[in-house]
């Protein structure tokens, strides 16, 4: 027969067992929460790493065997993400319509959309680069590449390139890169839009890479670009020697101007200042400034 003392002892044992079970359940729950939390952190970190790597693939300048970016950008390249087209319609941000042909319009470097057609493709255009190392004159191929020439001429007349640096030199592919008014480097965000490829490029069915018809030789004015279609904006590069032909296998950097022997000599004097360093291969040993790019126009005859 149970006594009061034994009954109390039995009840105490039951309470201890219940308390132990509750503690065990709480421990198991906390452990599960901790494991789930760690898993969430690990998955989040993995996603961040993958996102960073993907960003590097799409945004970083590519090597010479990859597309040159909007700066050459490509590796002729651009560090920052290539600007997405803001509009398929012509237009500008703080500026509207076409700039004054004499370059007297207020300087503008940001736009809401592509430039309107401001040139006559049948007219003659010369881009005059006044640099701290000398003058270079490029005859522009308006009749062959009217969209590209229009974009460059219109930006030049807005003063887009004035006071910028030729920030990159690369003797490995004999190019000088410039055209970045916001940052003076390949990571410049550009004018706020991109322009169509000219012509539309083919796509290699085996690699998915775009291929174009252009071939490169000393003395050319060429658009830089990011990877993908319609990816040029404002950055450009100048070819200075035979190594530029290493880009022939890509052929997607639109050639839209050519200089004479005097201009090529200036370009070669600039690349002779090359000092290796950085991810894009190097830069001039001293600042080389584009004081202005002015446009000379000869009406169509």
Residue frames as qw, qx, qy, qz and C-alpha x, y, z in Angstrom:
[[0.000, 0.887, 0.461, 0.000, 0.00, 0.00, 0.00],
 [0.416, 0.514, -0.015, 0.750, 1.34, 3.39, -1.04],
 [0.384, -0.615, -0.388, 0.569, 2.22, 5.83, 1.72],
 [0.151, 0.971, 0.136, -0.128, 2.03, 9.64, 1.34],
 [0.326, -0.716, 0.458, 0.414, 5.84, 9.80, 1.31],
 [0.510, 0.007, 0.749, 0.423, 6.14, 7.29, -1.54],
 [0.380, 0.763, 0.517, 0.079, 3.39, 9.07, -3.48],
 [0.012, -0.955, 0.106, 0.278, 5.30, 12.34, -3.20],
 [0.417, -0.469, 0.644, 0.438, 8.50, 10.60, -4.38],
 [0.518, 0.344, 0.726, 0.292, 6.65, 9.12, -7.36],
 [0.255, 0.916, 0.306, -0.047, 5.22, 12.49, -8.30],
 [0.197, -0.843, 0.333, 0.374, 8.66, 14.10, -8.04],
 [0.505, -0.149, 0.731, 0.434, 10.12, 11.42, -10.32],
 [0.439, 0.631, 0.614, 0.181, 7.38, 12.06, -12.87],
 [0.067, 0.976, 0.057, -0.197, 8.03, 15.80, -12.75],
 [0.343, -0.636, 0.534, 0.439, 11.79, 15.27, -13.28],
 [0.529, 0.161, 0.749, 0.366, 11.14, 12.94, -16.22],
 [0.326, 0.835, 0.440, 0.053, 8.76, 15.50, -17.77],
 [0.103, -0.930, 0.176, 0.306, 11.32, 18.26, -17.23],
 [0.463, -0.371, 0.666, 0.452, 14.08, 16.15, -18.79],
 [0.498, 0.446, 0.688, 0.282, 11.88, 15.38, -21.80],
 [0.181, 0.952, 0.230, -0.086, 11.05, 19.06, -22.23],
 [0.260, -0.791, 0.393, 0.391, 14.72, 20.01, -22.04],
 [0.528, -0.074, 0.734, 0.421, 15.62, 17.35, -24.59],
 [0.418, 0.697, 0.557, 0.167, 12.93, 18.59, -26.97],
 [0.007, 0.977, -0.007, -0.211, 14.11, 22.21, -26.53],
 [0.414, -0.560, 0.564, 0.443, 17.73, 21.18, -27.23],
 [0.527, 0.227, 0.730, 0.371, 16.69, 19.27, -30.35],
 [0.287, 0.875, 0.390, 0.024, 14.62, 22.23, -31.58],
 [0.142, -0.912, 0.221, 0.315, 17.46, 24.70, -30.99],
 [0.504, -0.311, 0.672, 0.445, 19.88, 22.39, -32.77],
 [0.495, 0.513, 0.645, 0.276, 17.60, 22.13, -35.79],
 [0.130, 0.973, 0.162, -0.099, 17.25, 25.94, -35.90],
 [0.317, -0.752, 0.426, 0.392, 21.00, 26.35, -35.68],
 [0.543, -0.009, 0.726, 0.421, 21.62, 23.80, -38.46],
 [0.389, 0.744, 0.519, 0.163, 19.00, 25.47, -40.67],
 [0.052, -0.970, 0.038, 0.236, 20.54, 28.87, -39.96],
 [0.422, -0.514, 0.587, 0.463, 24.00, 27.64, -40.92],
 [0.522, 0.300, 0.718, 0.349, 22.61, 26.08, -44.08],
 [0.253, 0.909, 0.331, -0.011, 20.89, 29.34, -45.02],
 [0.195, -0.869, 0.290, 0.351, 24.14, 31.26, -44.50],
 [0.501, -0.236, 0.706, 0.441, 26.11, 28.74, -46.56],
 [0.460, 0.556, 0.645, 0.250, 23.55, 28.77, -49.39],
 [0.097, 0.973, 0.147, -0.148, 23.43, 32.57, -49.30],
 [0.313, -0.707, 0.465, 0.431, 27.21, 32.77, -49.48],
 [0.527, 0.062, 0.743, 0.408, 27.27, 30.32, -52.38],
 [0.356, 0.787, 0.491, 0.110, 24.67, 32.37, -54.26],
 [0.072, -0.953, 0.094, 0.277, 26.66, 35.54, -53.62],
 [0.435, -0.455, 0.621, 0.467, 29.85, 33.93, -54.91],
 [0.490, 0.361, 0.718, 0.338, 28.08, 32.61, -58.01],
 [0.207, 0.923, 0.321, -0.044, 26.54, 36.02, -58.60],
 [0.220, -0.837, 0.303, 0.398, 29.92, 37.70, -58.26],
 [0.475, -0.183, 0.719, 0.473, 31.52, 35.27, -60.68],
 [0.412, 0.612, 0.637, 0.225, 28.69, 35.74, -63.14],
 [0.040, 0.971, 0.089, -0.219, 29.05, 39.50, -62.78],
 [0.348, -0.612, 0.517, 0.487, 32.70, 39.15, -63.55],
 [0.506, 0.181, 0.745, 0.394, 31.90, 37.14, -66.65],
 [0.294, 0.763, 0.533, 0.217, 29.50, 39.74, -67.98],
 [0.070, -0.991, -0.098, 0.056, 30.94, 42.96, -66.71],
 [0.521, -0.637, 0.353, 0.445, 34.66, 42.61, -66.57],
 [0.372, 0.715, -0.439, -0.398, 36.87, 43.40, -69.53],
 [0.979, 0.083, 0.185, -0.016, 37.62, 40.33, -71.54],
 [0.552, -0.427, 0.506, 0.508, 40.93, 39.06, -72.77],
 [0.178, 0.501, -0.444, -0.721, 42.08, 39.66, -76.30],
 [0.086, -0.034, -0.930, -0.356, 40.55, 36.40, -77.41],
 [0.042, 0.600, 0.766, -0.227, 37.18, 37.59, -76.15],
 [0.184, 0.807, 0.389, 0.404, 35.01, 40.49, -77.21],
 [0.287, 0.102, -0.221, 0.926, 36.39, 43.90, -76.53],
 [0.100, -0.664, -0.697, 0.252, 34.06, 45.77, -74.36],
 [0.106, 0.930, 0.273, 0.222, 32.46, 49.20, -74.51],
 [0.247, -0.926, 0.251, 0.133, 35.47, 50.17, -73.48],
 [0.545, 0.204, -0.727, -0.365, 37.52, 48.41, -75.58],
 [0.657, -0.413, 0.423, -0.468, 35.57, 47.71, -73.17],
 [0.980, 0.097, -0.164, -0.051, 36.04, 44.77, -74.01],
 [0.715, -0.491, 0.111, 0.485, 39.29, 43.83, -73.36],
 [0.184, 0.366, 0.121, 0.904, 39.46, 46.25, -75.27],
 [0.405, -0.391, -0.826, -0.013, 37.40, 46.53, -72.43],
 [0.328, -0.603, -0.012, -0.727, 35.07, 47.93, -69.85],
 [0.140, 0.102, -0.847, 0.503, 35.25, 47.21, -66.15],
 [0.394, 0.154, 0.482, -0.767, 31.83, 48.32, -65.32],
 [0.516, 0.393, 0.760, -0.049, 28.68, 46.72, -66.58],
 [0.159, 0.154, 0.530, 0.819, 28.01, 47.62, -70.16],
 [0.319, 0.220, 0.259, -0.885, 25.19, 50.18, -70.32],
 [0.337, 0.407, 0.848, 0.052, 21.86, 48.75, -71.32],
 [0.022, 0.327, 0.432, 0.840, 19.95, 50.52, -74.05],
 [0.127, 0.275, 0.550, -0.779, 17.52, 52.87, -72.29],
 [0.542, 0.572, 0.280, -0.548, 15.35, 53.28, -75.32],
 [0.602, 0.229, 0.627, 0.437, 14.97, 52.14, -78.87],
 [0.263, 0.891, 0.316, 0.190, 13.94, 55.64, -79.81],
 [0.462, 0.361, -0.145, 0.797, 16.38, 58.52, -80.35],
 [0.356, -0.872, -0.204, -0.266, 16.53, 61.07, -77.59],
 [0.425, 0.355, -0.490, 0.673, 18.67, 62.64, -74.92],
 [0.439, -0.520, -0.618, 0.394, 18.55, 63.38, -71.24],
 [0.182, -0.713, -0.204, 0.645, 19.50, 66.90, -70.32],
 [0.020, 0.382, -0.438, -0.814, 19.95, 67.69, -74.01],
 [0.626, 0.490, 0.543, -0.271, 17.33, 67.55, -76.73],
 [0.638, 0.763, 0.047, -0.091, 17.77, 67.11, -80.45],
 [0.809, 0.309, -0.039, 0.499, 21.04, 67.65, -82.31],
 [0.454, -0.646, -0.048, 0.612, 23.88, 69.77, -80.92],
 [0.267, 0.907, -0.131, -0.298, 25.23, 72.83, -82.71],
 [0.899, 0.368, -0.017, 0.238, 27.57, 71.79, -85.50],
 [0.302, 0.759, -0.342, 0.464, 30.19, 74.29, -84.31],
 [0.628, -0.083, -0.649, 0.422, 30.43, 72.56, -80.93],
 [0.044, -0.382, 0.241, -0.891, 28.98, 75.52, -79.03],
 [0.697, -0.468, -0.372, -0.397, 26.24, 73.53, -77.26],
 [0.467, -0.656, 0.468, -0.364, 26.64, 73.05, -73.48],
 [0.240, 0.338, -0.910, 0.027, 28.73, 70.01, -72.68],
 [0.825, -0.157, 0.138, -0.526, 26.55, 66.95, -72.06],
 [0.159, 0.394, -0.905, -0.005, 27.70, 63.46, -71.07],
 [0.253, 0.161, 0.904, -0.306, 24.48, 61.75, -69.93],
 [0.403, 0.062, -0.433, -0.804, 21.54, 60.91, -72.16],
 [0.655, 0.029, 0.529, -0.538, 18.21, 59.12, -71.86],
 [0.844, 0.348, 0.405, -0.053, 18.44, 57.36, -75.21],
 [0.670, 0.104, 0.412, 0.609, 20.31, 57.03, -78.46],
 [0.062, -0.445, 0.140, 0.882, 21.29, 60.10, -80.41],
 [0.621, 0.661, 0.297, -0.300, 18.94, 61.27, -83.18],
 [0.721, 0.283, 0.350, 0.527, 20.31, 61.12, -86.71],
 [0.106, -0.896, -0.034, 0.429, 22.24, 64.38, -86.92],
 [0.255, -0.463, 0.577, 0.623, 24.60, 63.72, -89.85],
 [0.726, 0.546, -0.117, -0.402, 24.20, 63.41, -93.58],
 [0.850, -0.179, 0.462, 0.180, 25.68, 59.99, -94.46],
 [0.711, 0.578, 0.213, 0.339, 26.64, 61.37, -97.87],
 [0.010, 0.966, -0.200, 0.161, 28.66, 64.25, -96.37],
 [0.703, 0.291, -0.477, 0.440, 32.32, 64.08, -95.38],
 [0.560, -0.808, 0.029, -0.182, 33.40, 64.16, -91.72],
 [0.586, 0.374, -0.522, 0.494, 36.80, 64.46, -90.08],
 [0.665, -0.726, -0.175, 0.012, 37.30, 63.99, -86.32],
 [0.378, 0.655, -0.380, 0.532, 40.19, 66.12, -85.07],
 [0.772, -0.527, -0.293, 0.202, 41.70, 64.88, -81.80],
 [0.138, 0.791, -0.328, 0.498, 43.60, 67.68, -80.05],
 [0.870, -0.394, -0.264, 0.133, 45.68, 65.82, -77.45],
 [0.406, -0.868, 0.255, 0.132, 48.48, 66.69, -75.07],
 [0.657, -0.266, 0.566, 0.421, 50.79, 64.65, -77.32],
 [0.055, -0.209, 0.562, 0.798, 49.73, 66.18, -80.63],
 [0.602, 0.331, 0.089, -0.721, 46.91, 66.27, -83.16],
 [0.265, 0.035, 0.931, 0.249, 45.34, 63.28, -84.92],
 [0.507, 0.302, -0.097, -0.802, 42.84, 63.62, -87.78],
 [0.351, 0.090, 0.931, 0.038, 40.54, 60.73, -88.67],
 [0.399, 0.070, -0.461, -0.790, 38.48, 60.58, -91.85],
 [0.496, 0.060, 0.714, -0.491, 35.17, 59.04, -90.77],
 [0.014, -0.047, -0.889, -0.455, 33.36, 56.41, -92.85],
 [0.413, 0.203, 0.358, -0.812, 29.89, 57.98, -92.72],
 [0.655, 0.252, -0.368, -0.610, 28.58, 56.30, -95.88],
 [0.546, 0.139, -0.826, -0.015, 29.71, 52.84, -94.72],
 [0.398, -0.318, -0.760, 0.403, 28.90, 53.06, -90.99],
 [0.105, -0.578, -0.173, -0.790, 26.35, 55.89, -90.68],
 [0.659, -0.664, -0.306, -0.179, 24.93, 54.84, -87.28],
 [0.767, -0.326, -0.171, 0.526, 28.35, 54.59, -85.65],
 [0.371, 0.234, 0.061, 0.896, 29.66, 57.80, -87.21],
 [0.274, -0.682, -0.283, -0.616, 26.48, 59.66, -86.28],
 [0.722, -0.625, -0.282, 0.089, 26.82, 58.54, -82.67],
 [0.680, -0.198, -0.073, 0.703, 30.47, 59.59, -82.45],
 [0.207, 0.401, 0.190, 0.872, 30.02, 62.91, -84.27],
 [0.397, -0.721, -0.316, -0.472, 27.00, 63.86, -82.18],
 [0.740, -0.568, -0.223, 0.281, 28.73, 62.98, -78.90],
 [0.572, 0.014, 0.017, 0.820, 31.80, 64.95, -79.98],
 [0.011, 0.531, 0.235, 0.814, 29.63, 67.98, -80.74],
 [0.588, -0.732, -0.263, -0.223, 28.11, 67.71, -77.27],
 [0.006, -0.767, 0.518, -0.379, 31.67, 67.89, -75.88],
 [0.942, -0.293, -0.044, -0.158, 31.45, 64.34, -74.57],
 [0.904, 0.085, -0.139, 0.395, 35.13, 63.55, -75.16],
 [0.197, 0.803, -0.201, 0.526, 36.59, 66.92, -74.17],
 [0.261, -0.687, 0.499, -0.460, 39.10, 66.82, -71.31],
 [0.962, -0.192, 0.109, -0.162, 39.17, 63.02, -71.11],
 [0.316, -0.626, 0.692, 0.171, 42.18, 60.73, -70.85],
 [0.777, 0.313, -0.522, -0.160, 43.53, 58.11, -73.19],
 [0.598, -0.596, 0.405, -0.351, 43.66, 55.82, -70.19],
 [0.876, -0.145, 0.459, 0.022, 44.84, 52.51, -71.58],
 [0.392, 0.663, -0.574, -0.276, 47.68, 51.29, -73.77],
 [0.862, -0.135, 0.484, -0.066, 48.29, 47.67, -74.75],
 [0.151, 0.624, -0.649, -0.408, 51.24, 46.86, -77.04],
 [0.417, -0.025, 0.909, 0.006, 50.11, 43.22, -77.07],
 [0.416, 0.592, 0.681, 0.114, 47.27, 44.22, -79.38],
 [0.306, 0.071, 0.227, 0.922, 48.64, 47.68, -80.32],
 [0.133, -0.738, -0.532, -0.394, 45.71, 49.74, -79.08],
 [0.082, 0.047, -0.366, 0.926, 45.09, 52.97, -77.18],
 [0.201, -0.583, -0.776, -0.127, 41.73, 53.23, -75.42],
 [0.032, -0.049, -0.256, 0.965, 39.70, 56.28, -74.40],
 [0.330, -0.342, -0.503, -0.722, 36.27, 57.87, -74.29],
 [0.505, -0.473, -0.703, 0.165, 35.31, 57.74, -70.60],
 [0.020, 0.612, -0.055, 0.788, 34.26, 61.18, -69.32],
 [0.672, -0.649, -0.117, -0.338, 32.78, 60.00, -66.01],
 [0.842, -0.508, 0.162, 0.083, 35.67, 57.93, -64.67],
 [0.261, 0.797, -0.536, -0.096, 38.59, 58.10, -67.14],
 [0.253, -0.319, 0.913, 0.006, 38.89, 54.33, -67.07],
 [0.245, -0.028, -0.859, -0.448, 37.34, 51.28, -68.67],
 [0.082, -0.388, -0.865, 0.306, 34.65, 51.10, -65.98],
 [0.170, 0.121, -0.003, -0.978, 32.89, 54.22, -67.23],
 [0.444, 0.381, 0.730, -0.354, 29.08, 53.82, -67.32],
 [0.283, 0.264, 0.668, 0.635, 28.92, 55.40, -70.77],
 [0.125, -0.130, -0.158, -0.971, 26.39, 57.84, -72.23],
 [0.484, 0.113, 0.523, -0.692, 23.35, 55.94, -70.97],
 [0.833, 0.400, 0.130, -0.360, 22.60, 53.83, -74.04],
 [0.498, -0.248, 0.708, 0.435, 24.17, 51.50, -76.57],
 [0.452, 0.541, -0.262, -0.659, 23.99, 51.52, -80.36],
 [0.942, 0.229, 0.176, -0.170, 23.18, 48.82, -82.93],
 [0.609, -0.266, 0.584, 0.466, 25.94, 46.68, -84.41],
 [0.502, 0.780, -0.049, -0.371, 26.83, 47.77, -87.90],
 [0.605, -0.146, -0.497, -0.605, 26.27, 45.38, -89.63],
 [0.830, -0.363, 0.215, -0.364, 24.41, 42.84, -87.49],
 [0.009, 0.559, -0.829, -0.016, 27.03, 40.25, -86.56],
 [0.784, 0.022, -0.572, -0.239, 26.87, 36.50, -87.13],
 [0.626, -0.537, 0.461, -0.326, 26.92, 34.04, -84.25],
 [0.266, 0.374, -0.886, -0.061, 29.23, 31.03, -84.25],
 [0.813, -0.240, -0.275, -0.454, 26.90, 28.03, -83.78],
 [0.781, -0.008, -0.559, 0.278, 29.58, 26.06, -81.94],
 [0.414, -0.030, -0.468, 0.780, 30.74, 28.70, -79.46],
 [0.126, -0.824, -0.542, 0.104, 27.88, 31.19, -79.39],
 [0.333, -0.512, 0.053, 0.790, 30.42, 33.99, -79.93],
 [0.441, 0.848, 0.174, -0.234, 29.62, 36.84, -82.29],
 [0.599, -0.110, 0.423, 0.671, 31.84, 37.22, -85.33],
 [0.276, 0.867, 0.157, -0.383, 32.12, 40.26, -87.57],
 [0.763, 0.570, 0.155, 0.261, 33.70, 41.36, -90.83],
 [0.013, 0.976, -0.208, 0.060, 36.19, 43.91, -89.54],
 [0.870, 0.060, -0.120, 0.474, 39.94, 43.56, -89.85],
 [0.337, -0.928, -0.009, 0.158, 42.43, 45.70, -87.99],
 [0.715, 0.306, -0.006, 0.628, 45.54, 47.53, -89.07],
 [0.381, -0.326, -0.227, 0.835, 47.50, 50.58, -87.87],
 [0.019, -0.009, 0.155, 0.988, 45.79, 53.97, -87.94],
 [0.301, -0.459, -0.703, -0.453, 42.14, 53.07, -87.36],
 [0.314, -0.184, 0.392, -0.845, 39.49, 54.61, -85.10],
 [0.445, -0.143, -0.863, -0.189, 37.39, 51.76, -83.70],
 [0.596, -0.506, 0.027, -0.623, 34.44, 51.40, -81.34],
 [0.018, 0.190, -0.908, 0.372, 34.99, 49.47, -78.13],
 [0.681, -0.231, -0.350, -0.600, 32.16, 47.24, -76.98],
 [0.526, -0.298, 0.686, -0.404, 30.91, 44.91, -74.28],
 [0.121, 0.012, 0.976, 0.183, 29.98, 41.30, -74.88],
 [0.336, 0.544, 0.716, -0.280, 26.68, 40.62, -76.61],
 [0.335, 0.554, 0.530, 0.548, 24.80, 42.25, -79.44],
 [0.011, -0.833, -0.226, -0.505, 24.43, 46.03, -79.87],
 [0.713, -0.568, -0.260, 0.319, 26.93, 46.63, -77.10],
 [0.468, 0.174, -0.030, 0.866, 28.96, 49.70, -78.17],
 [0.163, -0.849, -0.447, 0.228, 28.30, 53.06, -76.56],
 [0.103, 0.992, -0.074, 0.003, 30.99, 55.74, -76.58],
 [0.534, -0.626, 0.487, 0.291, 34.40, 54.30, -75.74],
 [0.728, 0.664, -0.161, -0.057, 36.81, 53.88, -78.62],
 [0.705, -0.465, 0.360, 0.395, 40.30, 52.66, -79.36],
 [0.382, 0.822, -0.344, -0.245, 43.03, 53.62, -81.80],
 [0.966, 0.033, 0.145, 0.213, 45.10, 50.95, -83.54],
 [0.098, -0.912, 0.340, 0.207, 48.81, 51.69, -83.66],
 [0.046, -0.551, 0.806, 0.211, 50.58, 48.63, -85.05],
 [0.511, 0.155, -0.753, -0.385, 50.36, 45.16, -86.62],
 [0.054, -0.040, -0.927, 0.368, 49.40, 43.42, -83.37],
 [0.491, 0.178, 0.232, -0.820, 45.91, 44.88, -83.77],
 [0.592, 0.187, -0.620, -0.479, 45.35, 42.09, -86.30],
 [0.103, 0.024, -0.948, 0.302, 45.11, 39.71, -83.34],
 [0.392, 0.281, 0.495, -0.722, 41.53, 40.98, -83.06],
 [0.381, 0.224, -0.570, -0.693, 40.67, 39.82, -86.59],
 [0.197, -0.125, -0.972, -0.033, 39.29, 36.51, -85.35],
 [0.088, 0.510, 0.655, -0.550, 36.55, 38.48, -83.59],
 [0.158, 0.244, 0.525, 0.800, 36.00, 41.24, -86.11],
 [0.173, -0.725, -0.662, -0.076, 33.18, 42.81, -84.07],
 [0.266, -0.637, -0.155, 0.707, 34.76, 46.17, -83.24],
 [0.475, 0.794, 0.366, 0.097, 33.37, 48.61, -85.77],
 [0.474, -0.155, 0.205, 0.842, 36.06, 50.48, -87.70],
 [0.211, 0.855, 0.474, -0.008, 34.68, 53.93, -88.51],
 [0.092, 0.981, -0.140, -0.093, 37.71, 56.12, -89.18],
 [0.868, 0.107, 0.047, 0.483, 41.27, 56.20, -90.50],
 [0.209, -0.905, 0.117, 0.351, 44.15, 58.59, -89.89],
 [0.628, 0.731, -0.241, 0.117, 47.13, 59.60, -92.01],
 [0.758, 0.174, -0.406, 0.481, 50.85, 59.06, -91.40],
 [0.047, 0.487, -0.339, 0.803, 51.09, 62.16, -89.20],
 [0.688, -0.432, 0.075, -0.578, 48.20, 61.03, -87.00],
 [0.957, -0.071, -0.276, 0.048, 49.58, 57.50, -86.77],
 [0.514, 0.368, -0.447, 0.633, 52.95, 58.91, -85.68],
 [0.311, -0.489, 0.308, -0.754, 51.23, 60.71, -82.79],
 [0.896, -0.259, -0.060, -0.356, 49.35, 57.53, -81.82],
 [0.877, 0.132, -0.363, 0.287, 52.58, 55.55, -81.89],
 [0.213, 0.470, -0.445, 0.732, 54.29, 58.14, -79.70],
 [0.600, -0.443, 0.186, -0.639, 51.48, 57.69, -77.18],
 [0.976, -0.140, -0.128, -0.108, 51.70, 53.91, -77.05],
 [0.631, 0.397, -0.451, 0.491, 55.47, 54.31, -76.70],
 [0.208, -0.538, 0.413, -0.705, 54.67, 55.80, -73.26],
 [0.834, -0.262, -0.397, -0.280, 53.19, 52.43, -72.21],
 [0.086, -0.452, 0.742, -0.487, 53.84, 51.38, -68.65],
 [0.523, -0.171, -0.818, -0.167, 52.67, 47.86, -67.70],
 [0.048, 0.002, 0.693, -0.720, 50.27, 47.41, -64.82],
 [0.546, 0.146, 0.256, -0.784, 46.68, 46.81, -63.78],
 [0.662, 0.186, 0.712, -0.142, 44.17, 44.30, -65.06],
 [0.644, 0.722, 0.196, -0.157, 43.98, 45.82, -68.53],
 [0.845, 0.295, 0.087, 0.438, 47.67, 45.65, -69.24],
 [0.500, -0.215, -0.039, 0.838, 48.88, 49.18, -68.68],
 [0.118, 0.941, 0.309, -0.076, 48.59, 52.89, -69.38],
 [0.446, 0.722, -0.148, 0.508, 50.72, 55.81, -70.51],
 [0.608, -0.156, -0.440, 0.642, 53.45, 56.71, -68.04],
 [0.011, -0.215, -0.230, 0.949, 52.00, 60.24, -67.92],
 [0.408, 0.593, 0.559, -0.412, 48.47, 61.53, -68.45],
 [0.146, 0.063, 0.598, 0.786, 47.57, 61.86, -72.11],
 [0.250, 0.521, 0.504, -0.642, 44.61, 64.22, -72.35],
 [0.236, 0.488, 0.640, 0.545, 42.16, 64.62, -75.20],
 [0.015, -0.226, -0.200, 0.953, 41.63, 68.36, -74.94],
 [0.561, 0.425, 0.184, -0.685, 38.85, 68.21, -77.53],
 [0.395, 0.173, 0.813, 0.391, 37.41, 66.26, -80.43],
 [0.326, 0.548, 0.042, -0.769, 36.10, 68.64, -83.07],
 [0.612, 0.355, 0.692, 0.141, 34.26, 67.67, -86.23],
 [0.085, 0.439, -0.363, -0.818, 34.95, 69.12, -89.64],
 [0.591, 0.438, 0.660, -0.151, 32.10, 68.60, -92.13],
 [0.009, 0.243, -0.547, -0.801, 32.18, 68.79, -95.90],
 [0.651, 0.325, 0.293, -0.621, 28.66, 68.95, -97.36],
 [0.676, 0.197, 0.688, 0.179, 27.67, 66.26, -99.82],
 [0.068, 0.435, -0.407, -0.801, 28.50, 67.28, -103.37]]
